[in-house]
Amino acid sequence: MKSSWKKQRQTTKKRQIKWLRIKHRLIKRYAPNIEAFIKLFDDVRRAVSNISMAIGKAFINIGKSLRPSNATVLAIDVPPIGFGADIKCYVEDIPGGRS
């Protein structure tokens, strides 16, 4: 007849093995989906960054096309959109702007 500590140890091992099997089953089932999700998120982040840079460049082009009579501010601030950077278009960069 087994002593109680041996039974407890055996039960604990069985429980650990059971949870390991569940864990490995979950990893096997969902790990490829997690990798695909991370890749998709990176692609979306890259696309948002490209869009925000395009919007910033469009604002710079609009600022450069301003006439000197309309150029009353020292700088045109473009707020950062998504992961884009803060872009400033200075009046000095506009042809015919204040020097």
N, C-alpha and C positions, 0 to 999 in steps of 0.2 A: 504494500500500500504506500502511495506517495505521500510525502509530508505536505503540509499546506503551503509552505513557501515555494516548493517546486511547482505546485499547481498554479500559484499566483504568477510565478515567473513565466510559465508556459502560456498562461492566459494573456499576460502582457505582451509576449512575443507575437502571439496570434493577432492581437489587436494592432500592433505595430505593422505587421505584414499586411494586414487588411488595409490600413491607411496608406501604406506605401503603394499597394496595388491601385487604390483609388486615385492617388496622386499621379502615378505614372499614366494611368488611363486618361486622366484629364489633360496632362501635358501632351500626350500623344494626339489627343483629339483636337485641342485648341491651340497648340503652339504654332502650327503653320498659319492659322488665322490671325494670331497676334502679330506675326512677322509681316503679313500682308497689310494689316491695319497700320502698323508703324510706317511701312513704305508708302501707303496711301497718304498718311498724315504728312510725311516729308514732302511728297509731291504737291499736296495742297498748299503747304507753307511756302514752297518755292514759287508756285503760281501766284499766290497773293503778293509775294515780294515783287515779282515781275510786274504785276498789274500796278502796284503802288509806285514803282519806279517810272512806269509809262505815264501815269497821271502826273507825277512830279515834273517830268520832262515837258509834258503838255503845258503845265502852268508856267514853266520857264519860257517856253516859246511864246505863250500869250504875253508874258511880261516883256519879252524882247520886242514884240510887235507894237507895244504902246508908243504913242507919239509923245514928244517932250511936253506938250501941253497937258497930257493926261498923267504924266509921271510926277506926282506930287509927293510920293512917299519915298523914303530912302531905301526901303527893302520890301519885297513882297514875300511874305512868309507862306510856305506851303506846309500845312500840318502833316505830320507823319501818318500814313495810312497803313494799317497792317504791320508788316515787319519792315517797311521802307524807312529810309533815313530822312532826317529833317533837311530840306533843301531850301536855300534862299537864293533869290534872284535879285541882285543889286542893280540899282538904277544906272550905275557906271557901266554895267554890262550891256545896257540897252543902247543901240546906236542913236546918237543925238541926245542922250540923257545928260543929267548934271555931272560935272566932273569934280 
